[in-house]
Each structure stands twice: as C-alpha cells, then as structure tokens.
Amino acid sequence: MIHVVGLGLCPEHRSPELLRLVRSASTVAGGRKTLDEMGIEKGRRLALTSMARFSADLRSRAAESAGDICVLADGDPLLFGIGASLLRFFDPDELTFHPNVSALQAACARLGLPWHDCTALSLHGREDLGPLFAALTHGRLAALYTDARMSPDAVARLLLDRGVTGWRMHVAEALCSPGERLTTATLAEAAQRSWHPLNIVVLERTETPPVTLALGLDEGALAREDGLMTKQPVRALALSLLRLAPDSVLWDLGAGSGAVSLEAARLLTRGRVVAVERRAGRAAQVRDNVARTGAWLVEVAESSLEDFLNDRMREASEAAQARTGDTPESAPRPDAPTHVFLGGGASAPVLLSCAGLLRPGGRMVVAAVLLSTLETARSVIEELGWPLAVHQLMHHAGAPLGNDLRLVPSNPVFLLATQKPSSDT
C-alpha cells in the first residue's frame, strides 16, 4: 500500500499514528529536505525526481516490497501538493491519503477568517493569472500560494496595475516558526514591503462594488457615450452565440463601453476577457465600468484593432519559433482566444487576423449595423470555408405615448456567428 502522508506545518501536527506509519514503512519517499528533516535512513529513502520517474520507482518498490510505502508531503498532500501529481500516474484506489493542516487553514485560523468559500490558488511557476482575477471578480476571499517571482509585493503591484480596489491583503509569514508574523495591509502598503520567502497571501474583499455584475446590465448604471453601448438584446444573443465555457479566453474587439466584456466576465470562472478599444476616453470608460462592477477579470487594452492584432500575431510567431521538443507544435498559447466578439471595425484584414489567431474549434461573432459590414464579414467567412449563421435582430421597446405605450424600434443589427474548424482536415 502506498500512503501519501501530510506532515502539516510543524511537528505538533504529526500524530503518533502518523509517525508510527512513517517509522514502519519499508520505503519513505519525498523531497530530500523533508527526508532529512524526518531522519529517514539511506536504505529506506526514495528522493523525489521527475514525477514520471518518481512514480515509476514507487510502483516498482510497491510491487517488490511486502511493506507499506510512505510518500511525505508538506501541509496537506491534496492542496497544491504532491497528491495531485501522483494521481496523474496512479488510480485513486492505489493510494491512501492522510490529510493534515495546510498553510491555508493555519493562516485563516490565525486571522479569524472562515474559509469555507475561499478560493485557493497557486502562483508557483504559473503565467496565466486569469484564475486570480476571476477569484477577485466572483469571490470574497482568495488564498494564494506564492513563489519568489510572485511574492506578496509583486502580487500587490499586479493588482494595482489592473486598478483593483475594494480588497486588502493579509500575509502570513513563516507559519509555525519562531519568526512567524501576520500582517494586514492595503495593496499600496503591501507593494512597498519585503516579505519572508515562506508566506501565504489571503486577499479579502472590503467593499461591495456599487453595480452588481449580472447579465442584462442596466445601461444607466454604466459610463458610456450615447449610442456606443451594445444594446441588451444584442448582448444577450451575442453571448448565447459565443457559447462561452467557464475557462474561455474572449477578445472583445471594439469594446465601446465594455458591456459585452462585463457580462462575459459574469459567465467565466477561470478564463480571461480582453476588451480592446482604440480611443483613450472610451478605454477609460471601460476601466471605470470594470471598477463599478468589480469585474477584474476584464483586461483593458487601449489600442487600434490593427495594432493589437499585429502585436498578437508577432508574439504568436515568436512563441512558435521558441518552442522546444517538449511542446507540441500545435499547442496554442495560453492567451490565444477561444472566442472573439467584433463589435465594430470588422474589416477584411481584421477578420482574417482574428481567424488566424483564434484557436481551433473557437467561435467568432461579428456585429454589423451597415450592409457593407455584413457583406464584408459574410464574404470573408465564406472564403475561409467556415460554417456561417446570420441573424437579424430588431428590438422594440415600450415608450410612453399619452396615457398609453407605443413600441419604439431600435436599429436592426446583424450578428454573424461562425466556428473555426477543429483541424485542417
């Protein structure tokens, strides 16, 4: 039997039963530092290497030995620990897990923070920070396992650069050691500090956004220029045609007020939304609306569509040239879009660039008010050989007339929906 044993954060967390299990095991495996700390003899130890090699050695030892095997883990093995890695190579019934106190539990206990709805994230070696901004968009508490690159001060600066407000930072340093320290600070204060390398960050919401992030946002609650907000019925149909998944990466091109981006952020739990707007005043309005709703998942890019797409194409080309043999040639970049919404500026070059950057199987929806835009988008999509569905939407809304109501029509809008083939075959 292979036992995966959580050691907790300090010796006090290790029960007599757990210690007897480790002492009686024929093989004790784990990181060299942990094996040294536990005093594991050379003849019984198996040091951690690559997970594939380590797992193969564990399986071989289990087949050869009649005794138990213990794999040691700091904290709790199934909270960003070795347990999740082992489950890539073993079935759950091949492993017995022994839980223990994690840094998240200990930090929240010290701070008096109920953590039943806390979002736990690891920033160790991770480039995709979408889950962090998603946690700030949808939750009230987020715990972050940091590393040397993503230290508490670096995280605070990252959040400040995004414009995040209404959150404070707790940092628990060197837990269960003589140097243990707990600090609560504003993001601005945390950004100016140096921190112990052993730490965990807990972000806590302190203010409720003035506008509730929801589908069908009230236009009067958002900053906007007259006529430059996608109407609610159009947003509703466009989002349904996009078919966003929880981890989608959406580019909202020609974002205007950002209403489509905001409502998309409400649907995403782990993905990313990039709202691209070329005019500085409108981009500022999108940032204002992000702050009003707390939709920190939305990243605002102030750029023309052409410049934005050219930059992304250059980055994609450089990434392809830098790929190693360990990376599949067809592997998409993590920030490559799975979905594109073109609310304006749908020229042929823009459409072709979007088509090239969209991931295989990704969806694109184009809004067209002018017949010339409709024809351009239709021609490009048909030339690509992609499937095309065209919808015309003309919404009538009630307006007072004397003691009664009349129906006032909006301008008709065409929505063109297409999907990139999953392969070239």
C-alpha positions as MATLAB code, in Angstrom:
seq = 'MIHVVGLGLCPEHRSPELLRLVRSASTVAGGRKTLDEMGIEKGRRLALTSMARFSADLRSRAAESAGDICVLADGDPLLFGIGASLLRFFDPDELTFHPNVSALQAACARLGLPWHDCTALSLHGREDLGPLFAALTHGRLAALYTDARMSPDAVARLLLDRGVTGWRMHVAEALCSPGERLTTATLAEAAQRSWHPLNIVVLERTETPPVTLALGLDEGALAREDGLMTKQPVRALALSLLRLAPDSVLWDLGAGSGAVSLEAARLLTRGRVVAVERRAGRAAQVRDNVARTGAWLVEVAESSLEDFLNDRMREASEAAQARTGDTPESAPRPDAPTHVFLGGGASAPVLLSCAGLLRPGGRMVVAAVLLSTLETARSVIEELGWPLAVHQLMHHAGAPLGNDLRLVPSNPVFLLATQKPSSDT';
ca = [
       0.000    0.000    0.000;
       1.219    3.485   -0.866;
       0.381    6.052    1.817;
       0.592    9.745    0.946;
       1.147   11.442    4.289;
       0.572   15.099    5.049;
       3.074   16.319    7.641;
       1.288   19.572    8.418;
       3.309   22.697    9.057;
       5.173   21.709   12.212;
       5.940   18.651   14.379;
       2.901   19.345   16.583;
       0.657   18.474   13.639;
       2.052   14.918   13.376;
       0.026   12.388   15.340;
       1.629    9.319   16.987;
      -0.234    7.097   14.499;
       1.198    9.031   11.573;
       4.740    8.835   12.947;
       4.390    5.075   13.558;
       3.292    4.648    9.931;
       6.375    6.509    8.695;
       8.730    4.593   11.022;
       7.366    1.182    9.972;
       7.323    1.828    6.200;
       9.724   -0.160    4.045;
      10.246    2.891    1.804;
       9.787    6.575    2.638;
       9.700    8.893   -0.353;
       9.652   12.655   -0.760;
      11.810   15.723   -1.201;
      15.364   15.454    0.087;
      14.869   18.288    2.591;
      11.789   16.599    4.051;
      13.504   13.203    4.208;
      16.464   14.787    6.022;
      14.165   16.579    8.457;
      12.354   13.319    9.288;
      15.669   11.461    9.734;
      14.927    8.796    7.106;
      17.803    6.320    6.744;
      19.529    5.965    3.386;
      18.365    2.402    2.852;
      14.678    3.321    3.191;
      14.567    6.601    1.321;
      13.444    7.414   -2.222;
      14.148   11.008   -3.225;
      11.794   12.974   -5.440;
      12.911   13.343   -9.057;
      10.748   13.999  -12.101;
       7.155   12.887  -11.398;
       7.194   10.262  -14.169;
      10.421    8.665  -12.895;
       9.404    9.041   -9.235;
       6.011    7.403   -9.848;
       7.599    4.539  -11.780;
      10.036    3.943   -8.900;
       7.182    3.986   -6.389;
       5.232    1.425   -8.402;
       8.316   -0.787   -8.676;
       9.018   -0.577   -4.927;
       5.354   -1.363   -4.153;
       5.492   -4.470   -6.347;
       8.754   -5.718   -4.818;
       8.065   -4.984   -1.143;
       5.576   -6.527    1.254;
       5.700   -3.459    3.496;
       3.959   -0.125    3.245;
       5.384    2.808    1.311;
       5.024    6.379    2.575;
       5.228    9.488    0.419;
       5.775   12.579    2.576;
       4.144   15.908    1.776;
       4.283   19.294    3.463;
       0.962   20.578    4.730;
      -1.887   18.666    3.101;
      -0.988   16.438    0.142;
      -4.129   17.240   -1.861;
      -3.947   21.035   -1.636;
      -1.445   22.034   -4.325;
       0.703   19.194   -3.080;
       2.295   16.032   -4.382;
      -1.015   14.172   -4.136;
      -2.476   15.781   -7.228;
       0.699   14.987   -9.193;
       0.650   11.338   -8.118;
      -2.959   10.995   -9.270;
      -1.748   11.561  -12.829;
       0.104    8.223  -12.586;
      -1.970    6.206  -10.097;
      -5.643    5.369   -9.719;
      -7.188    6.759   -6.510;
      -7.668    3.260   -5.091;
      -3.914    2.656   -5.336;
      -3.176    5.482   -2.885;
      -4.243    6.177    0.698;
      -4.199    9.857    1.614;
      -3.603   11.151    5.132;
      -4.691   14.813    5.393;
      -3.132   17.396    7.658;
      -3.073   21.116    8.422;
      -2.322   23.264    5.383;
      -0.871   26.777    5.257;
      -4.293   27.974    4.065;
      -6.041   26.522    7.114;
      -3.415   27.817    9.507;
      -3.397   31.330    8.028;
      -7.188   31.655    8.094;
      -7.263   30.318   11.664;
      -4.675   32.875   12.784;
      -6.600   35.671   11.052;
     -10.053   34.508   12.175;
     -11.332   34.185    8.608;
     -13.942   31.486    7.819;
     -12.597   29.803    4.690;
     -15.460   27.558    3.546;
     -15.918   29.720    0.428;
     -12.288   30.738   -0.031;
     -10.766   30.259   -3.495;
      -7.339   28.638   -3.191;
      -4.810   29.333   -5.948;
      -1.177   28.505   -6.525;
       1.017   31.007   -8.361;
       4.047   28.694   -8.388;
       5.530   28.918  -11.866;
       2.220   29.985  -13.396;
       1.944   32.548  -16.189;
      -1.857   32.537  -16.540;
      -3.262   34.879  -13.895;
      -6.830   34.652  -15.169;
      -7.871   32.478  -12.177;
      -6.625   35.172   -9.781;
      -8.689   37.924  -11.405;
     -11.637   35.547  -11.677;
     -11.441   34.930   -7.932;
     -11.498   38.684   -7.298;
     -14.452   39.058   -9.675;
     -16.646   36.385   -8.102;
     -15.487   35.758   -4.533;
     -14.877   37.410   -1.190;
     -11.721   35.571   -0.120;
      -8.763   34.234   -2.124;
      -5.704   32.436   -0.764;
      -2.534   32.496   -2.843;
       0.449   30.167   -2.576;
       3.285   32.417   -3.751;
       6.823   31.941   -5.021;
       9.919   34.093   -5.405;
       8.611   35.655   -8.619;
       5.033   36.120   -7.439;
       5.829   37.444   -3.957;
       3.206   39.409   -1.973;
       4.613   42.773   -3.105;
       4.650   41.624   -6.759;
       1.038   40.437   -6.475;
       0.008   43.750   -4.910;
       1.640   45.722   -7.737;
      -0.045   43.489  -10.289;
      -3.453   44.171   -8.760;
      -2.796   47.900   -8.526;
      -1.763   47.978  -12.192;
      -5.117   46.382  -13.063;
      -6.838   49.083  -10.991;
      -8.168   46.714   -8.330;
      -9.878   48.429   -5.391;
     -12.016   47.177   -2.528;
      -9.587   44.441   -1.445;
      -6.942   44.179    1.266;
      -4.056   41.774    1.714;
      -3.215   39.526    4.655;
       0.230   37.915    4.639;
       1.154   35.031    6.934;
       4.936   34.644    7.021;
       6.981   31.701    8.321;
       3.983   29.960    9.886;
       4.732   27.638   12.812;
       8.239   29.003   13.257;
       9.779   31.433   15.785;
       9.740   34.097   13.082;
       6.007   33.777   12.361;
       4.396   37.118   11.505;
       0.903   38.163   10.437;
       0.369   41.397    8.516;
      -2.770   43.083    7.203;
      -2.151   45.867    4.694;
      -3.654   47.826    1.853;
      -2.479   46.809   -1.595;
      -0.430   50.007   -1.809;
       1.264   49.247    1.521;
       1.925   45.611    0.594;
       3.523   46.679   -2.692;
       6.206   48.618   -0.815;
       7.218   45.847    1.606;
       9.691   42.980    1.514;
       8.426   39.616    2.727;
       9.764   36.363    4.130;
      10.105   33.824    1.289;
       7.843   31.375    3.155;
       4.455   33.026    3.070;
       0.851   32.658    2.061;
      -1.349   35.563    0.940;
      -5.035   35.889    1.736;
      -6.935   38.576   -0.184;
     -10.147   39.777    1.459;
     -12.888   41.858   -0.107;
     -13.587   45.018    1.910;
     -16.089   46.799   -0.348;
     -19.049   45.638   -2.403;
     -18.999   47.047   -5.961;
     -21.668   49.730   -6.487;
     -23.103   47.890   -9.512;
     -23.916   44.183   -9.247;
     -22.222   42.227  -12.015;
     -25.041   40.453  -13.833;
     -26.411   39.634  -17.245;
     -28.652   42.350  -18.634;
     -26.723   45.226  -17.024;
     -28.664   48.455  -16.626;
     -27.288   50.885  -19.207;
     -27.906   53.817  -16.887;
     -25.502   52.379  -14.302;
     -22.511   52.324  -16.666;
     -20.264   55.032  -18.063;
     -20.852   55.302  -21.794;
     -21.096   57.554  -24.809;
     -24.527   57.872  -26.382;
     -25.036   55.179  -28.996;
     -21.803   53.366  -28.147;
     -23.186   50.608  -25.970;
     -24.253   47.279  -27.406;
     -27.955   47.057  -26.561;
     -29.086   44.484  -24.031;
     -30.985   42.263  -26.520;
     -27.945   42.229  -28.823;
     -25.637   41.374  -25.904;
     -27.922   38.537  -24.891;
     -27.995   36.993  -28.378;
     -24.279   37.584  -28.975;
     -23.294   35.875  -25.728;
     -25.546   32.925  -26.498;
     -23.965   32.595  -29.949;
     -20.460   32.757  -28.475;
     -21.229   29.760  -26.213;
     -18.626   30.708  -23.630;
     -17.185   27.984  -21.403;
     -16.063   28.731  -17.824;
     -12.406   28.904  -18.900;
     -12.854   30.728  -22.221;
     -10.483   33.436  -23.437;
     -12.610   36.159  -25.051;
     -11.383   39.110  -27.080;
     -13.992   41.880  -27.209;
     -12.752   43.955  -30.151;
     -14.144   47.460  -30.428;
     -15.382   47.244  -26.851;
     -17.103   50.657  -26.635;
     -18.391   50.828  -23.043;
     -17.285   47.265  -22.307;
     -20.804   45.944  -21.641;
     -20.198   42.695  -23.553;
     -16.918   42.180  -21.690;
     -18.554   42.742  -18.318;
     -21.373   40.287  -18.940;
     -18.909   37.739  -20.326;
     -16.884   38.099  -17.115;
     -20.018   37.186  -15.180;
     -20.088   33.854  -17.061;
     -16.408   32.972  -16.702;
     -14.952   31.402  -13.584;
     -11.365   30.794  -14.725;
     -10.852   32.403  -18.128;
      -9.851   35.814  -19.457;
     -11.559   38.737  -21.130;
      -9.595   41.343  -23.096;
     -11.533   44.476  -24.038;
      -9.806   46.324  -26.884;
     -10.746   49.963  -27.507;
      -8.726   52.423  -29.547;
      -9.982   55.729  -28.136;
      -8.495   56.799  -24.818;
     -11.740   58.251  -23.490;
     -13.718   55.108  -24.234;
     -10.978   52.871  -22.806;
     -11.145   54.954  -19.623;
     -14.900   54.357  -19.526;
     -14.361   50.602  -19.792;
     -11.932   50.770  -16.849;
     -14.489   52.820  -14.932;
     -17.171   50.210  -15.615;
     -14.833   47.397  -14.556;
     -14.337   49.189  -11.234;
     -18.075   49.871  -10.849;
     -18.913   46.177  -11.239;
     -15.760   44.610   -9.774;
     -15.240   42.661  -12.999;
     -11.472   42.473  -12.502;
     -11.374   39.563  -14.935;
     -11.595   42.160  -17.731;
      -8.251   43.451  -19.019;
      -8.497   46.719  -20.946;
      -6.189   47.196  -23.946;
      -6.103   50.723  -25.374;
      -5.149   50.080  -28.977;
      -6.422   50.063  -32.513;
      -7.633   46.666  -33.636;
      -4.938   46.509  -36.303;
      -2.100   47.256  -33.849;
      -3.486   44.872  -31.236;
      -3.839   42.008  -33.707;
      -0.457   42.660  -35.317;
       1.195   42.539  -31.889;
      -0.549   39.270  -31.034;
       0.458   37.754  -34.383;
       4.090   38.739  -33.821;
       4.021   37.234  -30.309;
       2.472   34.034  -31.652;
       5.181   33.789  -34.307;
       7.952   34.348  -31.745;
       6.413   31.744  -29.422;
       6.250   29.220  -32.274;
       9.930   29.783  -33.086;
      10.871   29.376  -29.410;
       9.043   26.083  -28.939;
      11.131   23.157  -27.729;
      10.724   19.499  -28.471;
       8.712   19.174  -25.244;
       5.973   21.416  -26.599;
       3.607   20.072  -29.266;
       3.883   22.066  -32.458;
       0.132   22.667  -32.472;
      -0.147   23.679  -28.786;
      -1.931   27.063  -28.551;
      -0.596   29.911  -26.454;
      -2.490   30.205  -23.136;
      -3.618   33.721  -24.087;
      -4.784   32.747  -27.581;
      -8.504   33.452  -27.908;
     -11.095   30.724  -27.797;
     -13.763   33.313  -28.650;
     -13.821   36.650  -30.463;
     -16.591   39.248  -30.486;
     -16.230   42.000  -33.062;
     -18.496   44.850  -32.064;
     -17.013   47.246  -34.590;
     -14.259   47.627  -37.155;
     -14.893   44.323  -38.917;
     -12.740   44.946  -41.974;
     -11.440   42.077  -44.094;
      -7.846   42.334  -42.728;
      -9.149   42.381  -39.133;
     -11.378   39.372  -39.743;
      -8.563   37.392  -41.360;
      -6.207   38.211  -38.475;
      -8.827   37.073  -35.963;
      -9.334   33.880  -37.935;
      -5.620   33.145  -37.830;
      -5.269   33.788  -34.094;
      -8.445   32.010  -32.985;
      -7.825   28.580  -31.502;
      -9.084   25.550  -33.468;
     -12.716   24.984  -32.572;
     -13.052   28.586  -31.366;
     -16.098   30.728  -32.098;
     -16.367   34.234  -33.566;
     -19.392   36.523  -33.562;
     -19.468   39.719  -35.642;
     -21.958   42.532  -35.116;
     -22.870   44.524  -38.230;
     -25.123   47.576  -38.496;
     -24.095   48.573  -42.017;
     -24.910   46.398  -45.005;
     -21.341   46.840  -46.246;
     -20.017   45.359  -42.975;
     -22.462   42.474  -43.296;
     -21.273   41.747  -46.816;
     -17.577   42.024  -45.911;
     -17.903   39.659  -42.939;
     -20.016   37.191  -44.907;
     -17.574   37.150  -47.802;
     -14.521   36.594  -45.592;
     -16.146   33.788  -43.600;
     -17.381   32.062  -46.737;
     -13.926   32.411  -48.315;
     -12.452   30.724  -45.243;
     -14.906   27.876  -45.753;
     -16.188   28.105  -42.198;
     -19.846   27.480  -41.288;
     -21.891   30.669  -41.064;
     -25.152   31.581  -39.362;
     -26.613   35.063  -39.900;
     -29.168   36.565  -37.529;
     -31.008   39.861  -37.817;
     -32.228   41.415  -34.593;
     -34.606   44.364  -34.393;
     -35.850   45.044  -30.905;
     -38.895   47.149  -29.989;
     -39.120   48.731  -26.544;
     -42.152   50.313  -24.919;
     -42.213   54.115  -24.546;
     -44.926   56.394  -23.110;
     -47.367   57.988  -25.540;
     -50.087   59.990  -23.889;
     -51.760   57.682  -21.410;
     -50.607   54.585  -23.241;
     -47.490   52.935  -24.650;
     -46.017   52.735  -28.087;
     -43.273   50.438  -29.343;
     -40.091   52.191  -30.450;
     -37.829   50.159  -32.758;
     -34.065   50.077  -32.453;
     -31.775   49.951  -35.471;
     -31.592   46.443  -36.912;
     -28.362   44.610  -36.122;
     -26.919   41.590  -37.909;
     -24.988   39.013  -35.909;
     -22.799   36.615  -37.876;
     -21.694   33.531  -35.966;
     -19.007   31.130  -37.113;
     -16.652   28.499  -35.741;
     -13.100   27.675  -36.721;
     -12.688   24.026  -37.723;
     -11.023   21.869  -35.077;
      -8.409   20.740  -37.606;
      -7.254   21.499  -41.119;
      -8.510   18.170  -42.391;
];
